Amino acid sequence: MSDAKWDIYLLGETQLGVERSTLVRNLATLFKKDVPVIEKMLRKSRSLLKANVDLATAKKYQAAIDKAGGLCELVEHGEQLFPDDALSPIAPRPTLSVAPVETATAPDTDQSSIAYSSSYEPPQAQMNGPGNMPKKRSGMSIAMIVGAVLFIPIIGILAAVALPAYQDYTIRAKVNAAVPLVDGTRAQVEKVILEKKFFPSENIMAGLPEDISTPHVRSIRLSAGAKLVVTYNAMSAGKAPTIIWTPKKSGKNIVWDCKGGTLQDKHRNPECRGGAKTDTTNAPAKKPITDLRIYSDDKTVSLVVPASWKGNRQLNANAILGVANTNEANYALVMSESKESFDDSADAATYLSLIVENLQAGSQKFQELQQARTVVINKKPARQQVVSLTVQGEKIVYILTTLESDTHFYALYAWTVESHYPQNQDMLRKVSESFSIY
């Protein structure tokens, strides 16, 4: 309904993690009002900011208030609200006279002073107003949902990416710490080869101690052909890794090849990479991967996921179903919303457009990777689109899927970090398109 007009209400709550005093200062700066005026408004459940404006103007106000750390509600003009204990039915609602802004913030506002959190997810009663009275908001709660989707899961994503990276770093550091010892041992072996004209096969033959070890090196031993086997202390689950240094005479010099052994290439110095083989000795036989169907707590919806995934209630408190493989940084969740919150003309395509619009507004680095398309899920048409966002410095790729039942809209979010997406995109689509409603 493009001709619809909207009323903008400031709610008397702060976003999660924002101090009330901070919100008061931010709003006073934003609207150029005295602090006592703002404090008086926030003592009420809701205060009318602006009435009878178009949707574009309403969203500008909404974005500015969100940036300040506050919450607002858009209600279609003329919709009746139940009075509450904070607003008497006969008391005039205070208003702020603020000119519409062209950006998400008011002109001349110092944004460095505004602290905010986009991870706030209000309870349903607050989103729908007193008495849970439904209003034609066309996406108001979507903005709240998207905020939570954007920022809550990133903690798990960053942990999944950062922990392996840190482990790799510490292993390389231990390998590098042993370099002086290995270099000194090689120098002694070279001396024997060049001076005595033979390749020693035992430590004692090269004048080396029988026991050569450090906190990071378990042993250094000579073998046939003067090969130097450096065995490191176990650095992760599994056997102690090795690097094998093989000497070869080249004129009057000795050159060494260090590509042998079981230490993974990513943990070696560059000159020693390219030859490590995975040690499959006694490795357990791979079991066939069996997909699992995971249900929501109320058994109303489900997703089919690989066996390595698990149900995860931590992704979003208001999701009806969350699943994840945190080790691989792959995630999916399902959100739902009653159709009573939307215009009668809204459909799955409308719902997807609203989600994408709010994601774009909430990210400075939004990119559309694939245009919206129609897919079939359980013999019903659904809409799907792929986008990427940069959240807390990490680029995330989302597969967004929307569909509808007779009473609800459903939004499926499947995502991973950009570096994992090429090899996981088919699996994430499969998870999304396995969605079932009961």
C-alpha positions in Angstrom: 0.0 0.0 0.0 2.2 2.8 -1.3 -0.3 5.6 -0.2 -0.4 4.4 3.4 0.6 7.0 6.1 2.4 6.2 9.3 2.7 7.4 12.9 6.1 7.1 14.6 6.2 6.3 18.3 9.3 6.4 20.5 9.3 3.5 23.0 10.4 4.0 26.5 13.0 1.3 26.3 16.7 1.1 25.3 18.4 -1.4 23.1 20.2 -4.2 24.9 23.6 -3.0 26.1 22.8 0.8 25.9 22.7 2.8 29.1 19.6 4.8 29.5 21.6 8.0 30.2 23.5 7.4 26.9 20.2 7.1 25.0 18.9 10.3 26.6 22.0 12.2 25.6 21.9 10.8 22.1 18.2 11.6 21.5 18.6 15.1 23.0 21.4 15.7 20.4 19.5 14.0 17.6 16.3 16.0 18.1 17.9 19.2 19.5 15.8 19.0 22.7 16.6 19.5 26.3 17.5 16.4 28.4 14.4 16.8 30.7 12.1 16.7 27.7 13.6 13.4 26.5 13.6 11.9 30.0 9.9 12.7 30.3 9.1 11.0 27.0 11.1 7.9 27.9 9.2 7.5 31.2 6.2 6.6 29.1 5.6 3.4 27.3 5.4 5.2 24.0 5.4 8.8 22.8 4.2 10.1 19.4 7.1 11.6 17.5 5.5 12.3 14.1 2.1 11.5 12.6 0.8 10.9 9.2 4.1 10.6 7.3 5.0 8.4 4.3 6.9 5.2 4.7 10.2 6.6 3.5 10.2 9.3 6.1 9.1 6.9 8.8 12.0 4.6 8.0 14.5 7.6 8.2 13.2 8.3 11.7 13.4 4.7 12.6 17.0 4.4 11.4 18.1 7.5 13.3 16.5 6.3 16.6 18.0 2.9 16.1 21.5 4.5 15.7 21.0 6.4 18.9 20.3 3.2 20.8 16.6 3.6 21.1 13.5 1.8 19.9 10.6 3.0 17.9 7.4 1.6 16.5 5.7 2.4 13.2 1.9 2.2 13.2 -0.3 2.8 10.3 -2.0 6.2 10.6 -5.5 5.9 12.0 -4.9 2.6 13.7 -6.3 2.6 17.2 -4.0 1.8 20.1 -5.1 0.6 23.5 -4.1 3.2 26.2 -1.7 2.0 28.8 -0.7 3.0 32.3 1.9 5.4 30.9 -0.4 7.2 28.5 -3.7 8.2 29.7 -6.5 8.0 27.1 -7.3 11.7 27.7 -3.7 13.0 28.0 -2.3 14.6 24.9 0.6 12.7 23.4 3.8 14.8 23.3 5.3 15.4 19.9 8.6 16.4 18.6 8.8 18.7 15.6 11.7 17.4 13.6 12.3 18.0 9.9 12.6 14.8 7.8 16.3 14.0 7.3 17.9 12.8 4.1 20.1 10.2 5.8 19.7 7.8 8.7 20.7 10.5 11.2 19.6 14.1 12.0 21.7 16.9 10.4 24.7 18.1 12.4 24.5 15.1 14.8 27.9 14.0 16.2 27.7 10.3 15.6 30.9 9.6 17.6 28.8 10.3 20.7 26.1 7.7 19.8 26.6 4.2 21.2 24.2 1.6 20.0 23.7 -2.2 19.7 22.0 -3.9 16.9 21.7 -7.2 18.7 18.4 -6.2 20.5 15.5 -8.5 20.1 12.4 -7.2 21.8 9.8 -9.5 23.3 6.8 -10.2 21.1 4.5 -8.3 23.4 6.6 -5.2 23.0 6.8 -5.6 19.2 3.0 -5.9 18.9 2.1 -3.2 21.4 -0.1 -3.5 24.5 -2.4 -6.5 24.6 -0.6 -7.9 21.5 -2.8 -5.9 19.3 -1.7 -6.6 15.7 -0.9 -3.6 13.5 -0.1 -3.4 9.8 3.6 -2.7 10.2 4.9 -4.2 7.0 8.2 -5.3 8.3 8.7 -3.5 11.7 9.6 -6.8 13.5 11.7 -7.8 10.5 14.1 -5.0 11.4 14.4 -6.3 14.9 14.9 -9.9 13.7 17.6 -8.9 11.1 19.5 -7.0 13.8 19.8 -10.1 15.9 20.7 -12.3 12.9 23.4 -9.9 11.9 25.2 -9.6 15.2 24.5 -12.5 17.5 25.8 -15.4 15.4 29.0 -13.5 14.4 30.5 -14.4 17.8 30.3 -18.1 16.9 31.5 -17.5 13.4 34.6 -15.5 14.5 35.4 -18.2 17.1 35.2 -20.9 14.5 37.5 -19.0 12.2 39.9 -17.5 14.8 40.5 -20.6 16.9 42.0 -22.8 14.2 44.0 -19.8 12.9 45.4 -19.3 16.4 46.2 -22.9 16.7 48.1 -22.9 13.4 50.0 -19.8 14.5 51.1 -21.4 17.8 52.3 -24.6 16.0 54.3 -22.6 13.5 55.8 -20.7 16.3 56.9 -23.9 18.0 58.4 -25.2 14.8 60.3 -21.9 14.3 61.6 -22.0 17.9 63.4 -25.3 17.0 65.1 -23.9 13.9 68.4 -22.9 15.6 68.8 -26.4 17.1 68.0 -28.1 13.7 70.4 -25.8 11.9 73.2 -26.6 14.3 72.6 -30.3 14.0 72.6 -30.1 10.2 75.9 -28.1 10.2 77.6 -30.9 12.2 76.3 -33.6 9.8 77.5 -31.5 6.8 81.0 -31.3 8.4 81.2 -35.1 8.7 80.0 -35.7 5.2 82.5 -33.2 3.6 85.5 -34.0 5.8 85.1 -37.8 6.3 83.5 -38.5 3.0 80.6 -40.7 4.2 77.0 -40.3 5.2 76.5 -41.1 8.9 73.4 -43.2 9.8 73.5 -42.8 13.6 74.0 -39.8 15.9 77.2 -41.2 17.5 78.8 -41.5 14.0 78.3 -37.8 13.5 79.5 -36.8 16.9 76.0 -35.9 18.0 74.5 -36.6 21.4 72.2 -39.6 21.5 69.5 -37.5 23.1 68.7 -34.2 21.4 65.5 -32.6 22.7 63.9 -29.4 23.8 60.4 -28.4 25.1 59.2 -28.4 21.4 61.4 -31.1 19.9 61.0 -34.7 21.1 64.1 -36.0 19.3 66.5 -35.5 16.4 68.0 -38.8 15.0 70.1 -39.8 12.0 69.0 -42.6 9.8 70.3 -44.3 6.6 71.7 -41.8 4.1 72.3 -39.3 6.9 68.6 -38.4 6.8 67.8 -36.2 9.8 64.5 -37.0 11.4 63.2 -34.2 13.5 60.3 -35.3 15.7 58.3 -32.6 17.4 56.3 -33.0 20.5 52.6 -33.6 19.9 51.1 -30.2 19.0 47.5 -31.3 18.6 45.4 -34.5 18.6 47.3 -37.4 16.9 50.9 -38.5 16.5 54.0 -36.3 17.0 54.7 -34.8 13.6 58.1 -35.0 11.8 60.2 -33.2 9.3 62.8 -35.3 7.5 65.9 -33.5 6.2 67.7 -35.4 3.4 71.2 -34.3 2.5 72.6 -34.4 -1.1 76.1 -33.6 -2.1 76.4 -30.8 -4.8 80.0 -30.1 -5.7 81.7 -29.0 -2.6 78.5 -28.2 -0.8 75.6 -30.1 0.8 72.0 -29.2 -0.1 69.1 -30.3 2.1 65.6 -31.3 1.1 63.1 -30.9 4.0 59.8 -31.8 2.3 59.7 -35.2 3.9 57.9 -36.1 7.1 54.3 -35.8 8.4 54.1 -32.2 9.6 51.4 -30.4 7.6 52.5 -28.0 5.0 50.7 -25.1 6.6 52.9 -25.5 9.7 56.2 -25.6 7.8 58.5 -22.9 6.7 58.1 -22.2 2.9 61.2 -24.0 1.8 59.9 -27.2 3.4 56.4 -27.3 1.9 55.1 -29.5 -0.9 55.9 -33.0 0.2 54.0 -33.8 3.4 51.6 -36.7 3.1 48.7 -37.3 5.4 49.5 -40.2 7.7 46.7 -42.6 7.4 48.3 -45.4 9.4 45.7 -46.8 11.8 43.2 -44.1 10.7 39.6 -45.2 11.4 37.5 -46.0 8.4 35.3 -43.1 7.3 31.7 -43.6 8.2 29.0 -42.8 5.7 27.5 -39.4 6.5 23.8 -39.7 7.5 21.5 -36.7 7.4 19.5 -35.9 10.4 16.1 -34.2 10.7 16.1 -31.7 13.6 12.7 -30.4 14.9 11.8 -27.2 16.6 10.8 -27.5 20.3 7.1 -27.4 19.5 7.5 -29.9 16.6 5.9 -27.5 14.1 8.9 -27.1 11.7 12.1 -29.0 10.9 15.3 -29.0 8.9 17.4 -31.8 7.5 21.1 -31.3 8.2 24.3 -33.3 7.9 25.2 -35.5 10.9 28.0 -33.2 11.9 25.4 -30.4 12.7 23.5 -30.0 16.0 20.6 -28.0 17.2 21.7 -24.6 18.5 19.4 -22.4 20.7 22.1 -19.8 21.1 21.9 -18.3 17.6 18.8 -16.2 18.2 16.6 -16.3 21.2 13.5 -15.7 19.1 14.3 -18.3 16.4 11.9 -21.2 16.3 14.7 -23.4 15.2 18.5 -23.0 15.0 21.1 -25.5 13.8 24.9 -25.3 13.3 28.2 -26.9 12.7 30.3 -24.5 14.7 33.6 -26.2 13.9 33.0 -25.4 10.2 31.3 -22.0 10.8 28.1 -23.1 9.1 24.8 -21.9 10.5 21.0 -21.9 9.8 18.0 -20.7 11.7 14.3 -20.3 11.1 12.2 -17.2 12.1 8.5 -16.9 11.8 6.0 -14.0 12.0 2.2 -13.9 11.9 0.6 -12.6 8.8 -1.6 -10.4 10.9 1.4 -8.0 11.1 1.3 -7.4 7.3 -0.9 -6.0 4.6 -3.2 -8.6 3.0 -1.3 -8.2 -0.3 2.1 -9.3 1.2 3.5 -12.6 0.1 6.8 -14.5 0.3 8.4 -12.2 -2.3 7.4 -9.1 -0.3 8.7 -10.6 2.9 12.1 -11.4 1.3 12.3 -7.8 -0.1 11.7 -6.4 3.4 14.4 -8.6 4.9 16.9 -7.7 2.2 16.0 -4.0 2.6 16.6 -4.1 6.3 19.9 -6.1 6.0 21.1 -3.5 3.5 20.2 -0.7 5.9 22.0 -2.4 8.7 25.3 -3.0 6.9 27.8 -0.6 5.3 29.1 -3.3 3.0 26.1 -5.1 1.6 26.4 -6.9 -1.7 23.8 -8.9 -3.7 25.5 -12.1 -4.9 22.5 -13.6 -6.5 19.2 -12.1 -7.5 16.0 -13.4 -5.9 14.6 -16.5 -7.5 11.8 -18.9 -7.0 12.5 -22.3 -5.6 10.1 -25.1 -4.6 10.1 -26.3 -1.0 7.7 -29.1 -0.1 5.8 -28.5 -3.3 5.2 -24.8 -2.3 6.8 -21.8 -4.0 9.5 -20.0 -2.0 11.8 -17.1 -2.7 15.6 -17.2 -2.3 18.4 -14.7 -2.6 22.1 -14.7 -1.7 23.8 -11.6 -0.2 27.0 -10.8 1.6 27.6 -8.5 4.6 30.6 -7.4 6.4 30.0 -7.8 10.1 32.6 -6.9 12.8 35.3 -7.1 10.0 34.2 -10.5 8.8 32.5 -11.0 5.4 29.5 -13.3 5.8 27.5 -14.9 3.0 23.8 -15.4 3.7 21.3 -17.6 1.7 17.9 -16.1 2.5 14.8 -18.1 1.8 11.2 -17.0 2.5 7.9 -18.9 2.2 4.5 -18.8 3.8 1.7 -20.9 5.3 -1.9 -19.9 5.7 -1.1 -18.0 8.9 2.6 -17.2 9.0 5.6 -16.0 7.0 8.9 -18.0 7.5 12.4 -16.7 6.9 15.3 -19.2 6.7 18.8 -17.9 7.1 21.7 -20.1 6.2 25.2 -18.6 6.3 28.9 -19.0 6.7 32.1 -17.0 6.3 33.0 -16.0 2.7 36.1 -18.3 2.6 33.9 -21.3 3.4 31.1 -20.5 1.1 32.3 -22.0 -2.3 32.6 -25.5 -0.9 29.5 -25.2 1.4 27.0 -23.4 -0.8 25.3 -26.5 -2.1 25.0 -28.0 1.4 23.6 -24.7 2.8 21.0 -24.6 0.0 20.1 -28.2 0.7 19.6 -27.4 4.4 17.4 -24.4 3.6 15.3 -26.3 1.0 14.7 -29.2 3.4 12.4 -27.0 5.5 9.1 -28.7 6.5 6.0 -27.3 8.3 3.7 -29.6 10.3 
